[in-house]
């Protein structure tokens, strides 16, 4: 494969240059991110070496397709379709029963995926996007995240999990990425159960649950589309994870007493 030279001038594009292959947070900047090609290709190699060594992809080709998608485009003119060739260059599949979806629960989701074996989130795939978007619907980051979300949901199979925040109004929102993209991309013939887990903050407010608020609407949508489902409020593991971060909360004493009782029995 021939070498690919990129000048700094060729990357002076009119968008906040972020970067798609995110293994950690990276703040969006105006103008050109220094050494962006080396960052993208380097993180790609890091992913296929340390995270998923079975993945066989061409990191240089991914860079080429990424650059083609955004260079010379205006900041509000990068659509989902512009990323098609890049996604074709990085096909990924995951075993069934490991898909974890979420909305408004980012911090807890990462903790949950870290302690519960075998869960995979969109952020665990090669195209895990980090920055937020605010400018417009065809913002480069929005379009990238939307396409990645659709692909992730289309792959989902077996029993999947959805983690929602019961301490806010509209824990399930049709405008969220889960509600507007991922839910519509799930296939009832591939998914056995949609397991909804609703979690509230330790000290509240306790606004929504499996039987109240927008989550009831989500359940109705699932039923109408032929999905089987379960719903659990404040699963113990999720409460314990919050207690680890906030051990002085009064409700955490209940968890501690419960664990002490279980330990005494064993």
Secondary structure, DSSP 8 states (H G I E B T S, - for coil): -------TGGG--BSEE--SS-SS----EEB--TTHHHHHHHHHHHIIIII-TT----HHHHHHHHHHHHTT-BTT---GGGGHHHHHTT-----TT-BEEEES-HHHHHHHHHHSTT-B-GGGSTT---S---S-TT-HHHHHHHHHHHHHHHH--EEEEEEEETTSTTSS-TTSHIIIIIHHH--TTTEEEEEEEEE--TT-----BTTBTHHHHHHHHHHHTT-EEEEEES-HHHHHHHHHH-TTSHHHHHHHHHHHHHHHH-
